[in-house]
């Protein structure tokens, strides 16, 4: 059962679903098609096209793309429909291009966050969940669990639909099952069952919860418990023999028979599952059935059939795209060929397996290779000895001497060539190390110089801000108070309007002075931290004709002050440039932290600019921005055209 846990991540591709298709798929499709033909409301029609695109996204990519584009045409100026389109575009790319899907989900989340209604909360929940799935390979399962618990489930609760909440619980249970946290997974499955059995007894959500519960018990080798839930799932799916969900039922049933070691009974079940996977183009699911079929044939010692099945799995590539699955397949082919007596072929597959597995178990891999190689070399030596014995009487002493001389000369030449290659490699390596050391020294010197300049700038800003606020600001405020007190007893407000006009100008000067002092050294940063200071900065720049949307994600409050100050200056420069030069009416600012990385994204709908302006001008602002990014070992990407500008910055904040 262990190797099936290794491959369970592939099943997650199918079972981790944001939206569930009803078991009665024919009625569902007929309903959607009727809406597209009979409704004239653009919003309803567009949403229906999006749902059709989502239904066909795995079985017919061309038709799915067509429905997606049909819905896009109807968006017009509807912000909610535009946000829906971004989400369903992410769904279309989810199994084809995870990076494109992730970008679409992020756009959907950003757009939906501005819309306050229940459907928006539901779609935000789906988008966050699917975004977590796209990041699973990069960030790991803890990130996906955190996303479900902190984003998806709270939004579902806000949406107020217990059916969706029940399914969210069972999705979390799948993730925990894969991570072998079976007890926790069972608890969440039970919470889902409590909701769905009571309120939605015939739903697809309940069907998948039954299957997930059965699988959880199968991986614990508790076949009797798994059978109870498998029987319940069978009752739900039996009325719908045309549903694509039948393949998932037969896969769970296959796991059950494997758990019970009833291998012969599992084979016809696999064939039934393959019928549905072929009918609905579920290629990856089909390969999982084939892998189970291989395992059973191997246990039944039908080695030739098992080898053929496994080679077809590898050739089809759906499973083999994942490196862990490919490694498992290589290992199984090596073991199978060894059992069949194919030592040479077993050696080839064992080497392929070892190449993938060397970072985790290189020593074990080498021992296995040596074991198989020893068998192969023994067979080769025996064959060579037999050949030499047959030819021994036909060779004379001169030929043997000549061959010995040639072999000796070849060995000497080979050793000399190897020595030259070794010396050349050492020379090149030492040269690269020297160059790298020189570059490191130059980089450290540049960073030290940049740090000194930036630290000096901040100290001078702090001194000037303090002098302006406490010194000149206090004096001007005192003068204003004295003038106000004196005028109240000596002047008439109607007759001496010029004096009161001057007094008002003095008051504006005090306000402006405080703005200048605040820009030089923001008090909110010192008192309340980076997130509050950035929020205040956005509010400061906002006005009637400019909307600034600030989003913060996981910004820690214990960042060193110098890092907070540099990040604040970078954002201040970005906002100032967007406001001063872009003539934008909307600005999106997103700041997020992930461990030792800090990401800044700013997008505007302004007129754009020349990305090479920092090379063609002496812009102080852009130069300061680049210095601060370099100081934090960061990188910056700029995308700009006449429709707006997008800037992405990634900073390294650990080790400071």
N, C-alpha and C positions, 0 to 999 in steps of 0.2 A: 504493500500500500504506500510505501515511502515515495516511490517514483511518481505516483499519481499526485501526491502533494506537491512534488516539484513542478508538475505540469498543470496544477490547478490554476495558476495565474492565467493560463489561456482560457479556461472556462470563465474566469472573471470578465473577460472581454464581452461575453454574451450575457452573463447573469447580472453584472453590475449595470443596470439600466436606469436611466433617469426617468423615462416614461414607459408605461406598460401598455402593450397592445392587448385589447380584450381577447378572450379565448374564442369567441364567435367572430372570427376575422371577416367572414363574408358579410355579415350584417353591418359590421363596423365600416368596411370599405364601401358598401352600398350607400350607407348613410352619408359618408363624406362625398361620394360622387354626386348624390342628389343635391347636396348643398352647392357644389360647384356649378351645377346646371340650373338650379332654380333661384338662387339668391342673387340679388343685385347690390347688396351691401358690401362695399369694398373690404371693410375690416373682417367680416365673417368669411368672405371668399378667400382673402389672403391667408387667414389663419388655417382654413381648410386645406389650401395648397401646401402650407408648411407641414401640416400633419400627414398628408399623403407623401410628401418628400421624406419625412421621418420613417414612415412605414416601409418604403421601398429602399432605404439607404443601404441595406446589406444585400438584398436580393436582386435589385435592378438599379445600378448606379446611374445609368443614362436617364431612366424615368424619374428617379429621385431628383437629379439635377434639374430636369425640365420643370417639375412641380415647384422647386425652390425658386427658380427664375420667374415662373408665372406669378408667384406670390409677391416677389420683389417689385414687379411692374405696378402693383396696386398700392404700394406704400404711399406714394405722393409725399405729403408733408406731415404724415402721421408718425410722431416720435415713438409711440408704443409699438406700432407695426415694424418700424425700423429696428427697434430693440429685439423684437421677436425674430426678425430675419437674421440678426447676428447670432442668436442662440441656435436656430435651426441650421444655419450655415456651419456652425461648430459641430452639430450632430452629423452633418453630411461628411465632414472631414475627419471625424473621430477615429475611424478605423483605417483611414487612408493617409492622413498627414497630421500627426498629433500637434506639431508646432502651429500649423494654420488653425487647427481646431481651438487650441489654447488662446490664440489671439482673438478669435471670434467670441469665445466665451467671456474674455475680459472686457471686450467692447460691450457685450450684452449686459454684463454686471454693472458697468459704469453708467450705461443709458437707463437701465431699469431702476437704479438707485434713486433717480430723479422723479420717478413716477410712484405715487403713493396710492396703491389700491391692492386688493387681495390677490388678483391674478398676477400682478407684478411681483409680489412676495413669492408666489409659487414658482414663477419662471426664474427668479433670482436663485431660489433653492436648487432648481434643476441645473442652472448654469454653474453654480458653485460646485455642485457634486461632479458634473462632467469635467469641469476644470481640474478638480482633484484627481480624476482618473487619468487625464492627460499628463499630469505631473508625477504619477506613481513611479515610473521608471527613474526619474531624476531625483525626486525628493524622498522616495520610499513610502512604505505603508503608514508610518506614523503621521506623515503630512496629510494623507488621505483620511485617516481616522479623525485627525484634528479638524479638517475641513467639514466632515460630516457632522461632528459634534458641535462645533462652534458656529458654523455658517448654515449648513443645510437644515438640520433639525430645528433650530430656533426660527428660521424663516417659514418652515412648514407649519410649525405651531402658530406663527403669526397669521399664516394663510387660513388656518382654522379648519382643515379637512383631515379627519382622523384616518381616512383611507390612505392618504399620502403619508401620514405619519407612521402608520403600520408598515408600509413598504420601506420607508427610510430606515426603520429599525432592522428589518430583515437584510437590507443591503449592508448595513454595518456588520451584521452577523456573518455575512459572507467573507468580509475582509478579515474578521477575527478567526474564522475557520481556517483560512489560508495560512494565517500566522500561528496555527496550532493552539489558539486560545479557545478550546472547545467549550469550556464551561461558560465563559463570557458570551460566546456566540449563542449558546443555548438560551441564556437569559434574555438576550435581545430577540431571538426567535419567539420565545414565549410571550414577550410583550407584544410583538406583532400579531401573534395568533390570538391573543386576548382581544385585540381591537378588531381584527378582520373576521374572525369566526362569528363574532357577535353582530357586527354591523354590515359585513359584506361577504356573506357565506358562499356566493358563487363567483367571486371575482378572480381575475388573473393574478392579482396581488397575493391572494390567499394560496393559489395554486403554486406560485413560485416559493412562497414561504414554506409550504409543505415539502417541496423538493429540496430546499436549502436545509431544512431540519433533517430530512432523510440523509443527505450527504454528510452533514455534521456527525451523525451517528455512525455512518459507514467508515469515516476516517478514524473513528474511535473503535472500530471493529465490533460495534454493537448492532449486529444485523437485525435482531428481533425488534429493537426500538425503531430502526430505520424503516422496517416493513410497515409499521403502523401509519407513518406519514406518507409512505409511497402509495399505500392503498387509498388514502384520502385524496391524494393528488389524481389517482387514476379515475376516481368517481367524477371529478371535476372535468377531466379532459375527454372522457369517453363520448359525450354527446357531440364532440367537434373533431371528427377524424380528418378534416381538411385544415386544421390549425397548424401553423409552423411550430407552435409550442410543444407538439408531440415529440419532436427530436430531443427536447430537454427532459421530458418524462422518461423516454427510453434510455437516455444516458444515465439518469439516476438509477433506473432499474438495472442497468449493466453494472454499476458500482455495487449495487446490493448483491447481485449474484457473485461478483468477485469477492466481496466481503465474506459471503457464505461458502466460498470455494466451490461453487456449483458452476464450473467452467463450461461444461457442455451446454447447460441451459442458457448461458449468457450469449452464445454465438447467434441463435436466431433473433434474440432481442437486439443485438448489434445490427443485424441486417434490416430490421424494421426501422431502427433509428437512421441508418444510412439512406433508406428510401425517402425519408422526410428531408434530410440534409441536401440530397440531390434535387429534390422538388423545389426547395426554397433557396438554393444556391448558398447554403451554409457551409462554405468550404472548410473553415477552421474547425467547426464542430465535427464535420465528417472525418477530418484527420485524427481527431481525438478518439472517435469510434474505431478507426483503423488501428490506432496504437493499442487500444484495449484488445482488439482482435489479435494483434501480434502477440501480446502478453499471454493470452489464453492458449493460442496455438503452440507457443513455446512450452507452456506448462504441460500440454498434451503430447509434447515431443514430436510435433509435426513441424520439424525444423525448416524444411524447404519452403512450406507455405508461410511460416512465420517470417523467414528472411525476405521473401517476395513482398509481403505486406509492409514490412519496415522500410525496405528500399523505396517502395512507392510513396510512403509518407515523406521520406527525405527528398525525393524528386519533386513532389508537389509543392514543397517549400512553405506552406502556410504555418505549420508548426515549427519548422526549422529556422524561421526568421528570428525567433528568440534564442539567444546564445545558450541559455540553460537547457532548453529543450533539445537544441542541436547536440549539445554535449551528452545528454542522456541517450539520444538515439545512437550516437557514435559508440558509446559504451555498450549498449545492447547489441549492436552489430558485431562488435569485437567478441563479446562473450558468446554470442550465438555461433559465429564462425569457428571459435575455438572448440565448442561442443560438437560441431559438425566435422572437426578434424581439418579445417582449412586454416592451417597455422599462418601461412603467408598473408592471406586476406585479413585474418584476425589482427596481425601485426600492423597492417595499414590503418585499420579502424582504431586500434589502441593508440597509435601515434596521433591521429587526428583528435581523439578524445583528450590525450595528454596535453596537446598544444592549447586547447581551450581551457583546460583545468589546472595548468601549471601554477597559476597564482594562488590557488586554494589548496591543492593537494599534489604538488609537483613530485614529492618524494614517493607517494603512493603510486602515482602514474608511472614513474621510472621503474619501480619494482615490477609493476605489471608488464611493462614493455620488455624488461629484461627477462622476465619469466617466459613470455611468448617468443621473444627473440632467441632465447636459448634453445627452445624447442625447434624453432625454424633453422637456426644455425646447425643444430645437431643433425637434422634431416639433410641439410645442404652438405655437411661434412661427410656424412655417410655416402651420399651420392657421388661426391668428388673422389672419395677413397675407392669406391667401386670402379669409377672411370679410370683412375690412375693405375689401379691393379690390372685392368684390361689392356692398358696401353704400355705398361712397364717394360714388357719384353720387346717392344718395337723401338725403344729409344736407346741410344748408346751413350757412352760417357762424355763424348765431345759436346753433344747437344746439351747435356746437363750442365757442363762447365760454362758453355756459352750463355745459357739461360741464367745461370748464377751470376755471371759477370754483368749481364744486362740488368738483372734485378738490383744488384748492388749499386751500379751506376745510377739507376733511376732513383734509388733510395737516397743516395747522396744529393742528387739534384733536387729531389723533393724537400729534403731537410734544409738545403741552402735557400730554396725559394720560400719555404715557410719562415725561416729566420729573417729574410729580407722583408716579407710581409709583416711579420711581428714588429720589427724595428720601425717600419713605416707607420704602422698603426699607433705605436707608442709616441712617435714624433708628432703625428697629427693630433693625438689626444692631448699631449702637453701643450701644443700650440693653441688648441681650442680653449684649454683651461686658462692659459695666460691671457688670451684675448678676453675671456669671460671675466677674469679677475679685474682687468683694466676697465672693462665696461661697468662692472659692479662698483669700482671705486669712483668712476666718473658720475655714475647715477647717484651714489651716496652723497658725493659732494654737491651735486645739483639739488638733491632733496634737502640737504642741510642749509644750502643757500636760500632755497624757497621757503623753508620753515622759518629761518631767521627773518626774512623779509615779511612774511605773513604775520609772525609773532610781533614784529616791530610795528607793523601797520595796526594790529589790533590794540597793542598797548597805547599807541598814539591816539587811536580812535577813542579808547576808554578815557584817556586823560582829557582830550578835547571835549568829549561829551560831559564829563564831570565838571570841567571848568565852565562850559556853557550853561549846563543845567543848574549847578549850585552857585556859580559865580555871577556871570552876566545875566542868567535867567532870574536869579533872585533879586539882583539890583533892578532890572527892568520891572519886575513885578512890584518891588517896593516903590519905584517911581510912579507906576500906574496907580497904586493904592493911595499914595500921598496926593497925587493930582486929583483923584476922585474925591478924596476927603476935603481938600481945599476948595474944589469947584462947587461942592454941595452947599457950602456956606458963603461963597463970594460971587458966584456966577449964576446967571439965569439961563436955563436950558434952551429957551426959545431965542434969546438975544445972542447968545454966544455959541451958535451952532458950529462955527469953524473950530473953536476950541474942542468941542466934544467930538468933532470929526477926527481931529488929530489924536484925541484920546483913544478913539476906536482903532486908529491905525497902530497906535502903540500896543493895544491889546492883541491885534492880529500879529504883530511882530513877536510878542511873547509866545503865542501859540506856534508860530512858525519855528521859533528858536527851539521849542520843546520837540517838534517833529524832527528837526535836524539832529538834536541830541539823541532822540530815540533811534534814528537810523544808524547813528554812529555806534551805539551800544544799547541794544534792546533790553529793557528791564525785565520783560516777561520771560526772556530766555534764561536770565540769571535766577529769577524767582520761581518759575514754574516748569522750565524744561523746554526741549526742542519742539515737541508736538504743539504745545500751546502757543509758542512763539511763531511757528509757521502759520497756524490758524489766524493769529492776530495780524500777521503780515498780509495774508490774503484779504482779510476784512479791511485792512488799511487801503489796499489798492482798489478794492471793489467800488463801483459807482453805478449810476442808473443805466448807462449804456455798456457796461462791462460786467459779465457774470463770471466769477472765479469759483470753480468747484474743487475743493481740496479734499483728498481722500488719504487717510493714514492707515497703515497696516503694520501692526506688531512693532511699533517704534518703542525701544526700551528707554526707560527714564534714567538709567545709570550710566549713560555714555559719558566719557570724559568731556569736560567743558570745551577744550580746544577743538575736539571733533564736532561737537554740537555747533560751535561758532562757525567753523568752516562750512558745514552743511548749510547753515542759515545764510551765509554769504553767497553760496552757490545758488540757492533758491531765490535770494533777493536779486541777484544779477539776472537770472532767467526771467523772473517776473518783470523786472524793469525793462529788459530788452523787448519782451513781448508787448508790453504796454506802450513803450516809446516808439517802436519801429513797425510793429506788425499791424496796427490799427484793427485789432481783433475785438469781437464782441463776446466771445466765449473762450475761456481758458480752463483746461483740465490739468490739475496738478495732483500727482499721486506719488507718495513717499512710503516706502516699505523697507522693512529690515528682516533679514533671514540670517541669523547667526552673525558671522563676521562680515556680511555683505549688506550694503545699503543702496537701494535703487531709487532713482529719481526719474520720473517721466512727466514731461510737460507737453501738452498739445494745444494749439490754438487754431482758429479759423481765419487767420489774418492773410496778408498778401504775400507772405513768404520772403525769403531773402537768398542771396547767393551764398552757398555753403562754403565757398573758398574766400569769403570776405576777410577772414583772419590772416590770409596770406597776402592779400592785395592792399590792406590798410593797416594802420597802426592803432587799431581799436584797443583802448585801455581795458574796457569791460571784458571783451573776449579773451584778452591775454590774461587778465586776473582770473577769469573763470577756468581757463586751461591750467594755470599754475595751481589753483586749489584742487582741481581734479587730479593732477599729477602728484600733488602732495599726499593725497589719500590713496595713491597707487590705483587710480581709477581709470576708466575708459569712457569715452563719450561718442555717441552716434547721433548724427543729425540727418533728418529727412525733411526737405522743404520744397514746396512748389507754390504756384499761385493760389492754391486752395488752402494753404496753411502750413504750419511747421510742427514737427514732432521731434523732440530731443529726449534721448534715453541716456542716463548716466548710471554707471555701476561703480561703487566705491568700496574699497577694502578698509574696514574699520577695526579689525582685530589686530592685536599686537602693538597698538599705539600706546 
